[in-house]
Amino acid sequence: MAQKKLSRSVLIGFAALLLLAGLSFAFWPRATMVDLGKVTRGDMRLTVNEQGKTRVRDAYVISMPIDGRLLRVQVSPGDPVTKDETIVARLRSVNPAALDIRTRGQAEAAVEAAEASLNVARANLEAARAEADLALSDLERTQSLADRGFASPAALDQAESLSRAAQARLATATAAIEQQEAQLRAARAQLIGFDDPDFFDVETNGSGEDRIIHAPTDGVVLQVIHQDETTLAVGSPIMVVGDIGEGLEVVVELISVDAINVGVGAPVDIVNWGGARVLSGIVTRVEPYGETKVSALGVEEQRVTAVIELSSPPEERQGLGHGYAVEAQIVTWSGEDVLKVPSSALFREGADWAVFLSNKGVADLRKVEIGHDNGQDAELLSGLSEGDIVVLYPPADLLPGQSLEQRFVE
């Protein structure tokens, strides 16, 4: 009887030990499995990424100079053309008196008005040039006096402001000359008719005399708008010609808050254009006028146009033409030998940024100060050192002092 009681007691004790061991194992703190990354040094940059499209910088639209009949166009899109040599269109008169007396009189009056406006613009240019020279001389004198202590900083600032304003007016006057010259050319073009031998070359065939138009520039035919023979009114477009090799650029529409950080001269990488290479470019212009555009999600956005000049040679972008879709990565900031931490390790701790440092397999909460952040890495200003191990994508329930099971992400 005593042996049975002893055996039963042993079994009960053994079962209690097993139960206690099971409960201890079940409730024993386990290490949290996390992804880890390192604090490193290296180059870093911030970019504004946006979809864009290519365009030929100087695309020439060849149009009907007057009313007439366009014969079938013999060139096709992609055909190379040479300035003043390649025949791109043949015209035939449907009205020998292309300009009647009244229309010609109006055109001649327009030419005289354009010439007068050009003379006024030239006079304004001379006045602006004299004003700019005077302002520059005043600035140099004021600078000399300020260096010797005889002129106040306010006087120097005013002289600099007046000089810049004078230079701006000079630039405006110079642009006005170009504008008036273009208007004069447009006015003179109204006098052109089929009877103007200086404008057309004549080609004689069995059906009579055809007037021929040569390519206005070297390049390729981008688009043929009217291929078949037809009668067209003056100004009707026939085709578009441009230089894809040297004249190709990229146009992107940036969100206005991003455009603020994009400056002229900023380097650009062109990706996802269809080729294996990453193309290079620079920003040549950020237009000062924003427009309201509706996104694909139906949200109104203020967009600003930026123009990018491709610096990669044509042989590296074979096949890229006018109106092709690309993605532009515009560099707004870059740094070398930057101490950086993975952005995925950062989280908010009150008003500060913080990370969990893996200290010998134990989570250690550290507050950090960061600078630039490109979404992949963040510039680390203080709080950690190179080589420190941090927790990536820290779980919401991770606490300081908790054991970690390390798993590096390469």
Summary of the structure (lengths in Angstrom):
residues: 410
radius of gyration: 36.9
end to end distance: 67.9
largest distance: 141.7
contacts: 1173
relative contact order: 0.19
helix: 30%
strand: 40%
